[in-house]
Every structure is written in structure tokens, then in C-alpha cells.
């Protein structure tokens, strides 16, 4: 890879890091071409971009993007084989779900979650995978909030409707008695 190509890759990665607040760094070393292709297909279906790059290029791109305090990434995460999974705001936990589903499907320890950057929070280490899988997307949280807000109103409306039907029944009975 020439210097120009490296500079272009660093620039591309820096732009992606700057634009997204959700990225994961994983280790899929030792995978066959078929396994990597399957992982890439799963990423594509979920709208996640999977990019492999050297650690030094990732490090330089992170520094260039000025993404906050990522010193822990430099020290602990950017060693060995690294691939970056970029997620959108709507599906911030999609990469974690992809990794988890892949591991369950193949009964494998890999891919290993090395680290994640989620909305200015960093998660270092594979032990955070379950936490990241359980994170709710923005759409899921909005749906829950709307459901909670609608619940009391629904209860009041159904109570009023139920009472209204009782009153209508009583009035009808009284009307029938008066007519007879």
C-alpha cells in the first residue's frame, strides 16, 4: 500500500469516525474467506459497514477525527487483527447483535469484541458484549416512551366508555319501565 493510498484510507476512516457516534472494533482473525463473507453479509443486511484496516491507520484516523478521549482504544484495543463496524444511530446495537448471533450460530468464541464507542462512551473488552446487545435503539426507546404515555390515557378512555355503556343500559331500562 502506497503512502497516498494510506493517506486516503486514513482520511476515509477519519470522516466515518467523525460522522458516526457508534462504532465497534472486533477481532475476526483466523476466519476463512467463507466465514468473513458470511459476517460481511450479516453486516450488510443490518446496515452495518465492516471495514478492515491496520491498527496504525485506525489510530491515526481516530486522532484525526478528534472523537474525544480514546486513549484506552490506543492502549488496549488496537492490537492484533482489527476490523471496524460502523453503525447508524437507528441501529446502534446492530454490530453487537451480529457478533452475538454469529457466535451462537457457529458455537464460536469469535469474532471477539475488542471495544466499542457508543455515543461518547467507550466499552473495552469482550465482557461488554451482552450489555451492548441489550442496548435499545432510539426507535425502540421512543416506542416505549410513547406506549407509556398512552397507557394512562387509554385506561381513562376505556373506563369512561365502560361507565358510559352502563349508564346507557340503566337509562334504557328506566325508559322501558316508564313506557310499560
N, CA, C and O atoms as a DFTB+ gen file, in Angstrom:
720 C
 N C O
     1  1       0.850      -1.177       0.000
     2  2       0.000       0.000       0.000
     3  2       0.895       1.239       0.000
     4  3       1.783       1.369       0.842
     5  1       0.661       2.133      -0.932
     6  2       1.486       3.335      -1.040
     7  2       1.069       4.366       0.014
     8  3       0.020       4.243       0.645
     9  1       1.906       5.368       0.185
    10  2       1.589       6.425       1.145
    11  2       0.297       7.139       0.797
    12  3      -0.494       7.477       1.678
    13  1       0.091       7.365      -0.480
    14  2      -1.124       8.053      -0.930
    15  2      -2.360       7.232      -0.603
    16  3      -3.375       7.771      -0.163
    17  1      -2.271       5.922      -0.820
    18  2      -3.394       5.040      -0.512
    19  2      -3.660       5.016       0.998
    20  3      -4.812       5.024       1.433
    21  1      -2.592       4.987       1.781
    22  2      -2.748       5.023       3.234
    23  2      -3.384       6.335       3.677
    24  3      -4.270       6.348       4.531
    25  1      -2.925       7.433       3.091
    26  2      -3.480       8.749       3.436
    27  2      -4.964       8.815       3.084
    28  3      -5.758       9.375       3.839
    29  1      -5.338       8.245       1.940
    30  2      -6.747       8.231       1.543
    31  2      -7.582       7.380       2.500
    32  3      -8.693       7.757       2.871
    33  1      -7.034       6.228       2.894
    34  2      -7.746       5.356       3.826
    35  2      -7.898       6.037       5.185
    36  3      -8.961       5.961       5.800
    37  1      -6.849       6.698       5.653
    38  2      -6.926       7.416       6.927
    39  2      -7.991       8.501       6.849
    40  3      -8.785       8.671       7.775
    41  1      -8.005       9.227       5.750
    42  2      -8.995      10.295       5.566
    43  2     -10.417       9.720       5.547
    44  3     -11.324      10.266       6.175
    45  1     -10.599       8.617       4.823
    46  2     -11.914       7.974       4.752
    47  2     -12.373       7.511       6.133
    48  3     -13.511       7.759       6.530
    49  1     -11.481       6.837       6.863
    50  2     -11.826       6.364       8.205
    51  2     -12.093       7.534       9.150
    52  3     -13.033       7.486       9.944
    53  1     -11.278       8.582       9.071
    54  2     -11.466       9.749       9.936
    55  2     -12.829      10.382       9.693
    56  3     -13.499      10.794      10.639
    57  1     -13.244      10.461       8.430
    58  2     -14.574      11.000       8.115
    59  2     -15.675      10.128       8.699
    60  3     -16.660      10.639       9.231
    61  1     -15.511       8.825       8.601
    62  2     -16.521       7.908       9.146
    63  2     -16.572       8.013      10.670
    64  3     -17.654       8.041      11.257
    65  1     -15.407       8.070      11.305
    66  2     -15.374       8.211      12.764
    67  2     -16.004       9.534      13.188
    68  3     -16.719       9.587      14.188
    69  1     -15.746      10.591      12.441
    70  2     -16.292      11.905      12.775
    71  2     -17.811      11.948      12.603
    72  3     -18.502      12.643      13.348
    73  1     -18.331      11.208      11.621
    74  2     -19.758      11.257      11.310
    75  2     -20.605      10.331      12.171
    76  3     -21.804      10.563      12.330
    77  1     -20.012       9.304      12.719
    78  2     -20.813       8.345      13.495
    79  2     -20.394       8.343      14.961
    80  3     -19.221       8.504      15.299
    81  1     -21.384       8.157      15.807
    82  2     -21.121       8.031      17.235
    83  2     -21.204       6.583      17.695
    84  3     -21.209       6.302      18.894
    85  1     -21.269       5.655      16.722
    86  2     -21.444       4.253      17.054
    87  2     -20.526       3.403      16.193
    88  3     -20.804       3.179      15.015
    89  1     -19.436       2.931      16.778
    90  2     -18.585       2.003      16.053
    91  2     -18.000       0.983      17.014
    92  3     -17.794       1.254      18.196
    93  1     -17.743      -0.182      16.476
    94  2     -17.230      -1.317      17.238
    95  2     -15.946      -1.783      16.573
    96  3     -15.827      -1.734      15.348
    97  1     -14.996      -2.230      17.360
    98  2     -13.771      -2.807      16.827
    99  2     -13.737      -4.269      17.281
   100  3     -13.805      -4.577      18.471
   101  1     -13.631      -5.153      16.289
   102  2     -13.691      -6.591      16.568
   103  2     -12.460      -7.296      16.021
   104  3     -11.748      -6.778      15.161
   105  1     -12.232      -8.488      16.543
   106  2     -11.141      -9.353      16.088
   107  2     -11.767     -10.598      15.483
   108  3     -12.404     -11.388      16.179
   109  1     -11.578     -10.762      14.180
   110  2     -12.075     -11.954      13.482
   111  2     -10.900     -12.694      12.866
   112  3     -11.027     -13.286      11.795
   113  1      -9.765     -12.661      13.535
   114  2      -8.579     -13.333      12.996
   115  2      -8.808     -14.838      12.948
   116  3      -9.504     -15.410      13.787
   117  1      -8.213     -15.450      11.960
   118  2      -8.335     -16.886      11.806
   119  2      -9.571     -17.324      11.045
   120  3      -9.769     -18.522      10.841
   121  1     -10.395     -16.403      10.625
   122  2     -11.588     -16.744       9.856
   123  2     -11.197     -17.117       8.433
   124  3     -10.249     -16.572       7.867
   125  1     -11.936     -18.041       7.878
   126  2     -11.744     -18.379       6.473
   127  2     -12.437     -17.309       5.626
   128  3     -13.183     -16.482       6.149
   129  1     -12.189     -17.331       4.338
   130  2     -12.823     -16.380       3.436
   131  2     -14.346     -16.530       3.509
   132  3     -15.070     -15.535       3.509
   133  1     -14.823     -17.757       3.569
   134  2     -16.267     -18.009       3.647
   135  2     -16.861     -17.429       4.938
   136  3     -17.949     -16.853       4.921
   137  1     -16.148     -17.581       6.043
   138  2     -16.636     -17.049       7.317
   139  2     -16.672     -15.525       7.303
   140  3     -17.639     -14.924       7.772
   141  1     -15.626     -14.895       6.769
   142  2     -15.597     -13.430       6.672
   143  2     -16.716     -12.949       5.770
   144  3     -17.383     -11.962       6.081
   145  1     -16.933     -13.641       4.647
   146  2     -18.006     -13.252       3.734
   147  2     -19.377     -13.364       4.406
   148  3     -20.243     -12.513       4.202
   149  1     -19.569     -14.403       5.199
   150  2     -20.836     -14.562       5.929
   151  2     -21.030     -13.424       6.934
   152  3     -22.130     -12.887       7.068
   153  1     -19.963     -13.064       7.631
   154  2     -20.024     -11.958       8.589
   155  2     -20.305     -10.636       7.874
   156  3     -21.101      -9.826       8.350
   157  1     -19.654     -10.423       6.741
   158  2     -19.888      -9.206       5.950
   159  2     -21.333      -9.150       5.439
   160  3     -21.947      -8.083       5.431
   161  1     -21.877     -10.298       5.011
   162  2     -23.271     -10.339       4.542
   163  2     -24.233      -9.973       5.663
   164  3     -25.192      -9.231       5.453
   165  1     -23.969     -10.498       6.856
   166  2     -24.812     -10.181       8.010
   167  2     -24.743      -8.682       8.319
   168  3     -25.749      -8.062       8.662
   169  1     -23.549      -8.116       8.192
   170  2     -23.387      -6.675       8.413
   171  2     -24.165      -5.885       7.358
   172  3     -24.857      -4.920       7.683
   173  1     -24.050      -6.292       6.121
   174  2     -24.729      -5.597       5.026
   175  2     -26.246      -5.615       5.225
   176  3     -26.913      -4.598       5.037
   177  1     -26.782      -6.771       5.606
   178  2     -28.227      -6.898       5.823
   179  2     -28.712      -5.991       6.950
   180  3     -29.836      -5.490       6.910
   181  1     -27.863      -5.783       7.951
   182  2     -28.238      -4.965       9.106
   183  2     -27.891      -3.488       8.918
   184  3     -28.150      -2.673       9.803
   185  1     -27.310      -3.145       7.777
   186  2     -26.947      -1.744       7.541
   187  2     -25.688      -1.316       8.280
   188  3     -25.504      -0.134       8.574
   189  1     -24.831      -2.272       8.578
   190  2     -23.574      -2.015       9.282
   191  2     -22.435      -2.108       8.284
   192  3     -22.375      -3.044       7.486
   193  1     -21.532      -1.138       8.327
   194  2     -20.373      -1.167       7.438
   195  2     -19.208      -1.844       8.142
   196  3     -18.857      -1.484       9.266
   197  1     -18.616      -2.816       7.483
   198  2     -17.500      -3.599       8.034
   199  2     -16.250      -3.215       7.270
   200  3     -16.204      -3.354       6.047
   201  1     -15.228      -2.731       7.977
   202  2     -14.004      -2.251       7.329
   203  2     -12.796      -2.812       8.076
   204  3     -12.689      -2.673       9.295
   205  1     -11.887      -3.447       7.333
   206  2     -10.646      -3.965       7.921
   207  2      -9.533      -2.980       7.606
   208  3      -9.407      -2.508       6.476
   209  1      -8.727      -2.675       8.617
   210  2      -7.598      -1.765       8.423
   211  2      -6.530      -2.076       9.467
   212  3      -6.795      -2.701      10.494
   213  1      -5.332      -1.625       9.173
   214  2      -4.242      -1.803      10.130
   215  2      -4.487      -0.906      11.340
   216  3      -5.088       0.163      11.232
   217  1      -4.011      -1.363      12.484
   218  2      -4.204      -0.621      13.725
   219  2      -3.617       0.787      13.665
   220  3      -4.222       1.733      14.169
   221  1      -2.440       0.930      13.050
   222  2      -1.832       2.270      12.979
   223  2      -2.702       3.217      12.160
   224  3      -2.803       4.399      12.489
   225  1      -3.332       2.718      11.099
   226  2      -4.203       3.560      10.285
   227  2      -5.471       3.924      11.057
   228  3      -5.944       5.058      10.987
   229  1      -6.016       2.958      11.792
   230  2      -7.200       3.234      12.617
   231  2      -6.854       4.266      13.678
   232  3      -7.618       5.200      13.919
   233  1      -5.695       4.094      14.314
   234  2      -5.250       5.021      15.358
   235  2      -5.121       6.443      14.804
   236  3      -5.601       7.397      15.416
   237  1      -4.474       6.577      13.651
   238  2      -4.301       7.895      13.047
   239  2      -5.646       8.504      12.654
   240  3      -5.854       9.707      12.810
   241  1      -6.550       7.680      12.147
   242  2      -7.877       8.176      11.766
   243  2      -8.655       8.636      12.999
   244  3      -9.346       9.654      12.950
   245  1      -8.550       7.898      14.098
   246  2      -9.232       8.300      15.332
   247  2      -8.676       9.622      15.843
   248  3      -9.430      10.498      16.266
   249  1      -7.358       9.762      15.802
   250  2      -6.750      11.022      16.230
   251  2      -7.200      12.178      15.347
   252  3      -7.486      13.271      15.836
   253  1      -7.260      11.929      14.057
   254  2      -7.652      12.969      13.107
   255  2      -9.124      13.349      13.271
   256  3      -9.494      14.503      13.056
   257  1      -9.956      12.394      13.648
   258  2     -11.391      12.669      13.797
   259  2     -11.695      13.439      15.076
   260  3     -12.777      14.008      15.214
   261  1     -10.742      13.461      16.017
   262  2     -10.910      14.141      17.300
   263  2     -12.182      13.678      17.987
   264  3     -13.034      14.488      18.352
   265  1     -12.302      12.383      18.156
   266  2     -13.514      11.754      18.670
   267  2     -13.579      11.721      20.186
   268  3     -14.350      10.932      20.731
   269  1     -12.840      12.506      20.867
   270  2     -12.902      12.502      22.324
   271  2     -11.772      11.677      22.910
   272  3     -10.749      11.461      22.262
   273  1     -11.956      11.227      24.110
   274  2     -10.924      10.508      24.843
   275  2     -10.922       9.029      24.451
   276  3     -11.692       8.227      24.980
   277  1     -10.054       8.697      23.526
   278  2      -9.965       7.313      23.063
   279  2      -8.592       6.715      23.353
   280  3      -8.133       5.830      22.631
   281  1      -7.940       7.192      24.401
   282  2      -6.611       6.681      24.754
   283  2      -6.667       5.201      25.104
   284  3      -5.730       4.458      24.812
   285  1      -7.756       4.768      25.728
   286  2      -7.901       3.352      26.082
   287  2      -7.945       2.491      24.827
   288  3      -7.467       1.357      24.835
   289  1      -8.519       3.025      23.745
   290  2      -8.533       2.291      22.484
   291  2      -7.105       2.078      22.006
   292  3      -6.743       0.977      21.592
   293  1      -6.307       3.111      22.061
   294  2      -4.925       3.014      21.598
   295  2      -4.131       1.993      22.395
   296  3      -3.340       1.237      21.831
   297  1      -4.341       1.970      23.700
   298  2      -3.555       1.096      24.573
   299  2      -4.031      -0.351      24.569
   300  3      -3.212      -1.270      24.551
   301  1      -5.347      -0.564      24.586
   302  2      -5.878      -1.911      24.799
   303  2      -6.534      -2.536      23.575
   304  3      -6.459      -3.751      23.392
   305  1      -7.170      -1.737      22.743
   306  2      -7.998      -2.274      21.670
   307  2      -7.226      -2.457      20.376
   308  3      -7.383      -3.470      19.694
   309  1      -6.409      -1.504      20.042
   310  2      -5.744      -1.516      18.734
   311  2      -4.461      -2.334      18.761
   312  3      -3.359      -1.810      18.606
   313  1      -4.639      -3.626      18.962
   314  2      -3.545      -4.604      18.926
   315  2      -4.055      -5.817      18.171
   316  3      -5.228      -6.175      18.279
   317  1      -3.180      -6.446      17.411
   318  2      -3.586      -7.634      16.656
   319  2      -4.485      -7.282      15.489
   320  3      -4.444      -6.165      14.972
   321  1      -5.292      -8.240      15.079
   322  2      -6.207      -8.059      13.946
   323  2      -7.366      -7.163      14.372
   324  3      -7.949      -7.369      15.437
   325  1      -7.702      -6.178      13.554
   326  2      -8.809      -5.280      13.888
   327  2      -9.675      -5.003      12.669
   328  3      -9.181      -4.780      11.564
   329  1     -10.966      -5.025      12.903
   330  2     -11.943      -4.623      11.897
   331  2     -12.913      -3.670      12.590
   332  3     -13.247      -3.852      13.761
   333  1     -13.354      -2.665      11.863
   334  2     -14.259      -1.669      12.428
   335  2     -15.651      -1.896      11.852
   336  3     -15.820      -2.086      10.648
   337  1     -16.631      -1.873      12.726
   338  2     -18.035      -1.995      12.315
   339  2     -18.714      -0.671      12.640
   340  3     -18.825      -0.295      13.807
   341  1     -19.168       0.032      11.608
   342  2     -19.833       1.323      11.776
   343  2     -21.340       1.110      11.772
   344  3     -21.877       0.471      10.867
   345  1     -22.024       1.642      12.781
   346  2     -23.477       1.503      12.880
   347  2     -24.140       2.865      12.797
   348  3     -23.518       3.894      13.058
   349  1     -25.405       2.854      12.431
   350  2     -26.171       4.099      12.391
   351  2     -26.826       4.332      13.748
   352  3     -26.860       3.445      14.602
   353  1     -27.337       5.529      13.923
   354  2     -27.991       5.877      15.179
   355  2     -29.234       5.022      15.418
   356  3     -29.556       4.683      16.557
   357  1     -29.930       4.676      14.332
   358  2     -31.150       3.884      14.448
   359  2     -30.864       2.459      14.914
   360  3     -31.711       1.826      15.544
   361  1     -29.679       1.960      14.606
   362  2     -29.334       0.579      14.956
   363  2     -27.973       0.542      15.642
   364  3     -27.051      -0.133      15.185
   365  1     -27.866       1.267      16.728
   366  2     -26.582       1.381      17.419
   367  2     -26.085       0.060      17.978
   368  3     -24.877      -0.135      18.120
   369  1     -26.992      -0.845      18.296
   370  2     -26.579      -2.134      18.864
   371  2     -26.497      -3.235      17.818
   372  3     -26.247      -4.390      18.164
   373  1     -26.701      -2.908      16.555
   374  2     -26.679      -3.926      15.491
   375  2     -25.352      -4.681      15.407
   376  3     -25.374      -5.905      15.279
   377  1     -24.198      -4.011      15.474
   378  2     -22.943      -4.779      15.431
   379  2     -22.817      -5.779      16.579
   380  3     -22.336      -6.895      16.378
   381  1     -23.241      -5.391      17.766
   382  2     -23.175      -6.309      18.909
   383  2     -24.089      -7.512      18.676
   384  3     -23.727      -8.644      18.995
   385  1     -25.270      -7.262      18.122
   386  2     -26.191      -8.355      17.831
   387  2     -25.628      -9.276      16.753
   388  3     -25.783     -10.494      16.835
   389  1     -24.975      -8.701      15.744
   390  2     -24.381      -9.505      14.674
   391  2     -23.305     -10.422      15.246
   392  3     -23.271     -11.616      14.945
   393  1     -22.423      -9.854      16.074
   394  2     -21.347     -10.645      16.696
   395  2     -21.943     -11.744      17.557
   396  3     -21.513     -12.896      17.483
   397  1     -22.930     -11.397      18.373
   398  2     -23.550     -12.370      19.276
   399  2     -24.243     -13.489      18.491
   400  3     -24.078     -14.666      18.815
   401  1     -25.009     -13.131      17.470
   402  2     -25.709     -14.143      16.667
   403  2     -24.720     -15.034      15.919
   404  3     -24.923     -16.244      15.820
   405  1     -23.656     -14.439      15.395
   406  2     -22.656     -15.230      14.676
   407  2     -22.023     -16.259      15.621
   408  3     -21.852     -17.423      15.257
   409  1     -21.680     -15.821      16.828
   410  2     -21.063     -16.730      17.789
   411  2     -22.001     -17.867      18.169
   412  3     -21.588     -19.023      18.257
   413  1     -23.269     -17.527      18.393
   414  2     -24.239     -18.563      18.762
   415  2     -24.460     -19.543      17.617
   416  3     -24.536     -20.752      17.833
   417  1     -24.563     -19.021      16.412
   418  2     -24.818     -19.866      15.250
   419  2     -23.681     -20.857      15.022
   420  3     -23.922     -22.022      14.706
   421  1     -22.444     -20.394      15.183
   422  2     -21.279     -21.231      14.901
   423  2     -20.640     -21.821      16.159
   424  3     -19.615     -22.498      16.083
   425  1     -21.251     -21.561      17.308
   426  2     -20.706     -22.035      18.589
   427  2     -19.209     -21.729      18.665
   428  3     -18.375     -22.607      18.884
   429  1     -18.909     -20.444      18.473
   430  2     -17.522     -19.991      18.388
   431  2     -17.262     -18.867      19.383
   432  3     -18.192     -18.201      19.838
   433  1     -16.011     -18.666      19.710
   434  2     -15.604     -17.557      20.570
   435  2     -15.378     -16.284      19.757
   436  3     -15.267     -15.193      20.315
   437  1     -15.310     -16.432      18.444
   438  2     -15.006     -15.286      17.584
   439  2     -16.200     -14.957      16.716
   440  3     -17.010     -15.840      16.434
   441  1     -16.332     -13.742      16.294
   442  2     -15.438     -12.607      16.478
   443  2     -15.471     -12.090      17.916
   444  3     -16.485     -12.176      18.609
   445  1     -14.353     -11.564      18.329
   446  2     -14.202     -11.042      19.680
   447  2     -14.418      -9.534      19.643
   448  3     -13.852      -8.837      18.800
   449  1     -15.232      -9.042      20.554
   450  2     -15.415      -7.603      20.685
   451  2     -14.225      -7.033      21.441
   452  3     -14.009      -7.351      22.611
   453  1     -13.460      -6.191      20.767
   454  2     -12.296      -5.582      21.402
   455  2     -12.669      -4.279      22.088
   456  3     -12.145      -3.952      23.153
   457  1     -13.587      -3.535      21.464
   458  2     -14.008      -2.271      22.042
   459  2     -15.131      -1.659      21.236
   460  3     -15.343      -2.005      20.074
   461  1     -15.848      -0.744      21.870
   462  2     -16.952      -0.065      21.192
   463  2     -17.013       1.378      21.673
   464  3     -16.677       1.687      22.816
   465  1     -17.440       2.234      20.788
   466  2     -17.657       3.642      21.095
   467  2     -19.126       3.920      20.828
   468  3     -19.567       3.916      19.679
   469  1     -19.880       4.162      21.889
   470  2     -21.318       4.367      21.780
   471  2     -21.655       5.720      22.375
   472  3     -21.628       5.906      23.591
   473  1     -21.974       6.661      21.498
   474  2     -22.433       7.982      21.930
   475  2     -21.540       8.571      23.032
   476  3     -22.026       8.933      24.104
   477  1     -20.272       8.661      22.766
   478  2     -19.229       9.231      23.636
   479  2     -18.851       8.364      24.839
   480  3     -18.079       8.808      25.689
   481  1     -19.371       7.151      24.931
   482  2     -18.957       6.202      25.963
   483  2     -18.132       5.100      25.312
   484  3     -18.430       4.659      24.202
   485  1     -17.096       4.664      26.012
   486  2     -16.269       3.591      25.474
   487  2     -16.481       2.315      26.295
   488  3     -16.622       2.355      27.517
   489  1     -16.499       1.210      25.601
   490  2     -16.618      -0.114      26.207
   491  2     -15.419      -0.913      25.721
   492  3     -15.280      -1.175      24.526
   493  1     -14.557      -1.296      26.649
   494  2     -13.339      -2.012      26.299
   495  2     -13.477      -3.453      26.777
   496  3     -13.690      -3.706      27.963
   497  1     -13.356      -4.383      25.853
   498  2     -13.330      -5.787      26.227
   499  2     -14.571      -6.551      25.825
   500  3     -15.660      -5.992      25.690
   501  1     -14.379      -7.831      25.640
   502  2     -15.417      -8.746      25.189
   503  2     -16.528      -8.930      26.222
   504  3     -17.643      -9.314      25.868
   505  1     -16.235      -8.661      27.494
   506  2     -17.237      -8.865      28.551
   507  2     -18.413      -7.896      28.443
   508  3     -19.435      -8.104      29.098
   509  1     -18.295      -6.852      27.641
   510  2     -19.372      -5.871      27.480
   511  2     -20.353      -6.228      26.359
   512  3     -21.298      -5.482      26.103
   513  1     -20.134      -7.354      25.698
   514  2     -20.970      -7.709      24.555
   515  2     -22.447      -7.829      24.949
   516  3     -23.308      -7.280      24.263
   517  1     -22.747      -8.528      26.028
   518  2     -24.145      -8.701      26.451
   519  2     -24.801      -7.357      26.773
   520  3     -25.969      -7.138      26.453
   521  1     -24.056      -6.475      27.397
   522  2     -24.581      -5.136      27.697
   523  2     -24.920      -4.405      26.422
   524  3     -25.976      -3.780      26.325
   525  1     -24.038      -4.474      25.440
   526  2     -24.255      -3.778      24.175
   527  2     -25.391      -4.400      23.371
   528  3     -26.114      -3.689      22.674
   529  1     -25.555      -5.707      23.457
   530  2     -26.661      -6.374      22.758
   531  2     -27.991      -5.897      23.345
   532  3     -28.960      -5.701      22.612
   533  1     -28.034      -5.713      24.656
   534  2     -29.289      -5.331      25.308
   535  2     -29.616      -3.845      25.185
   536  3     -30.715      -3.432      25.556
   537  1     -28.693      -3.034      24.677
   538  2     -28.994      -1.616      24.464
   539  2     -30.158      -1.492      23.493
   540  3     -30.262      -2.241      22.522
   541  1     -31.013      -0.551      23.768
   542  2     -32.157      -0.341      22.882
   543  2     -31.835       0.760      21.891
   544  3     -31.126       1.718      22.200
   545  1     -32.375       0.597      20.691
   546  2     -32.161       1.621      19.670
   547  2     -33.034       2.831      19.983
   548  3     -33.929       2.765      20.825
   549  1     -32.765       3.913      19.309
   550  2     -33.521       5.143      19.508
   551  2     -35.005       4.900      19.222
   552  3     -35.869       5.373      19.961
   553  1     -35.295       4.163      18.154
   554  2     -36.681       3.880      17.780
   555  2     -37.386       3.037      18.855
   556  3     -38.552       3.277      19.169
   557  1     -36.678       2.054      19.414
   558  2     -37.262       1.223      20.457
   559  2     -37.572       2.045      21.707
   560  3     -38.623       1.874      22.323
   561  1     -36.655       2.934      22.075
   562  2     -36.877       3.786      23.249
   563  2     -38.050       4.733      23.028
   564  3     -38.874       4.915      23.924
   565  1     -38.132       5.337      21.847
   566  2     -39.255       6.228      21.548
   567  2     -40.576       5.470      21.592
   568  3     -41.569       5.980      22.110
   569  1     -40.589       4.256      21.052
   570  2     -41.789       3.432      21.091
   571  2     -42.235       3.131      22.512
   572  3     -43.425       3.195      22.822
   573  1     -41.276       2.801      23.381
   574  2     -41.606       2.520      24.779
   575  2     -42.155       3.761      25.480
   576  3     -43.131       3.680      26.226
   577  1     -41.526       4.901      25.237
   578  2     -41.982       6.149      25.869
   579  2     -43.398       6.490      25.411
   580  3     -44.244       6.858      26.226
   581  1     -43.654       6.369      24.117
   582  2     -44.992       6.662      23.590
   583  2     -46.008       5.695      24.185
   584  3     -47.113       6.098      24.547
   585  1     -45.639       4.430      24.287
   586  2     -46.532       3.443      24.893
   587  2     -46.847       3.774      26.341
   588  3     -47.992       3.657      26.778
   589  1     -45.820       4.190      27.088
   590  2     -46.039       4.553      28.490
   591  2     -46.918       5.790      28.616
   592  3     -47.768       5.869      29.503
   593  1     -46.710       6.751      27.728
   594  2     -47.519       7.969      27.778
   595  2     -48.967       7.701      27.374
   596  3     -49.877       8.341      27.901
   597  1     -49.191       6.785      26.468
   598  2     -50.542       6.482      26.006
   599  2     -51.315       5.609      26.987
   600  3     -52.546       5.633      27.005
   601  1     -50.611       4.854      27.788
   602  2     -51.255       3.898      28.685
   603  2     -52.259       4.553      29.635
   604  3     -53.394       4.079      29.698
   605  1     -51.919       5.611      30.378
   606  2     -52.908       6.220      31.276
   607  2     -54.116       6.777      30.519
   608  3     -55.249       6.658      30.985
   609  1     -53.880       7.374      29.373
   610  2     -54.991       7.923      28.590
   611  2     -55.919       6.808      28.129
   612  3     -57.139       6.969      28.148
   613  1     -55.357       5.692      27.718
   614  2     -56.186       4.557      27.295
   615  2     -57.043       4.043      28.450
   616  3     -58.217       3.720      28.273
   617  1     -56.436       3.975      29.631
   618  2     -57.177       3.487      30.796
   619  2     -58.355       4.402      31.111
   620  3     -59.453       3.922      31.392
   621  1     -58.137       5.705      31.065
   622  2     -59.202       6.664      31.356
   623  2     -60.308       6.540      30.309
   624  3     -61.489       6.501      30.654
   625  1     -59.930       6.480      29.043
   626  2     -60.924       6.381      27.965
   627  2     -61.729       5.099      28.087
   628  3     -62.952       5.120      27.944
   629  1     -61.061       3.983      28.348
   630  2     -61.801       2.719      28.460
   631  2     -62.717       2.735      29.685
   632  3     -63.819       2.190      29.637
   633  1     -62.273       3.352      30.775
   634  2     -63.133       3.445      31.962
   635  2     -64.355       4.297      31.667
   636  3     -65.471       3.953      32.056
   637  1     -64.141       5.407      30.979
   638  2     -65.276       6.276      30.627
   639  2     -66.225       5.575      29.674
   640  3     -67.443       5.687      29.813
   641  1     -65.682       4.863      28.717
   642  2     -66.535       4.146      27.777
   643  2     -67.320       3.051      28.482
   644  3     -68.503       2.846      28.209
   645  1     -66.663       2.360      29.378
   646  2     -67.341       1.298      30.126
   647  2     -68.455       1.871      30.986
   648  3     -69.555       1.320      31.018
   649  1     -68.188       2.964      31.680
   650  2     -69.201       3.610      32.516
   651  2     -70.319       4.171      31.657
   652  3     -71.487       4.125      32.043
   653  1     -69.968       4.700      30.499
   654  2     -70.980       5.241      29.590
   655  2     -71.940       4.161      29.129
   656  3     -73.142       4.401      29.011
   657  1     -71.419       2.978      28.870
   658  2     -72.281       1.866      28.446
   659  2     -73.205       1.431      29.593
   660  3     -74.358       1.069      29.357
   661  1     -72.706       1.465      30.818
   662  2     -73.539       1.114      31.975
   663  2     -74.663       2.122      32.137
   664  3     -75.817       1.756      32.359
   665  1     -74.310       3.400      32.022
   666  2     -75.311       4.454      32.164
   667  2     -76.362       4.337      31.068
   668  3     -77.558       4.481      31.322
   669  1     -75.901       4.072      29.835
   670  2     -76.842       3.911      28.720
   671  2     -77.773       2.731      28.982
   672  3     -78.964       2.807      28.679
   673  1     -77.255       1.659      29.533
   674  2     -78.071       0.488      29.857
   675  2     -79.101       0.795      30.928
   676  3     -80.255       0.376      30.830
   677  1     -78.682       1.529      31.951
   678  2     -79.597       1.908      33.029
   679  2     -80.702       2.810      32.491
   680  3     -81.876       2.621      32.808
   681  1     -80.317       3.805      31.664
   682  2     -81.312       4.708      31.084
   683  2     -82.296       3.955      30.205
   684  3     -83.492       4.244      30.232
   685  1     -81.824       3.018      29.446
   686  2     -82.697       2.226      28.580
   687  2     -83.676       1.417      29.423
   688  3     -84.856       1.330      29.083
   689  1     -83.202       0.826      30.515
   690  2     -84.048       0.047      31.413
   691  2     -85.114       0.953      32.039
   692  3     -86.288       0.588      32.106
   693  1     -84.686       2.151      32.502
   694  2     -85.632       3.085      33.092
   695  2     -86.666       3.535      32.066
   696  3     -87.845       3.675      32.391
   697  1     -86.234       3.758      30.846
   698  2     -87.154       4.168      29.770
   699  2     -88.174       3.083      29.491
   700  3     -89.358       3.359      29.297
   701  1     -87.702       1.842      29.471
   702  2     -88.613       0.720      29.222
   703  2     -89.631       0.572      30.349
   704  3     -90.794       0.259      30.096
   705  1     -89.203       0.794      31.590
   706  2     -90.098       0.690      32.744
   707  2     -91.140       1.813      32.682
   708  3     -92.319       1.606      32.969
   709  1     -90.670       3.003      32.300
   710  2     -91.596       4.127      32.234
   711  2     -92.618       3.919      31.120
   712  3     -93.766       4.343      31.252
   713  1     -92.226       3.286      30.047
   714  2     -93.135       3.060      28.925
   715  2     -94.152       1.986      29.254
   716  3     -95.249       2.002      28.696
   717  1     -93.835       1.056      30.137
   718  2     -94.778      -0.019      30.418
   719  2     -95.724       0.274      31.538
   720  3     -96.567      -0.560      31.867
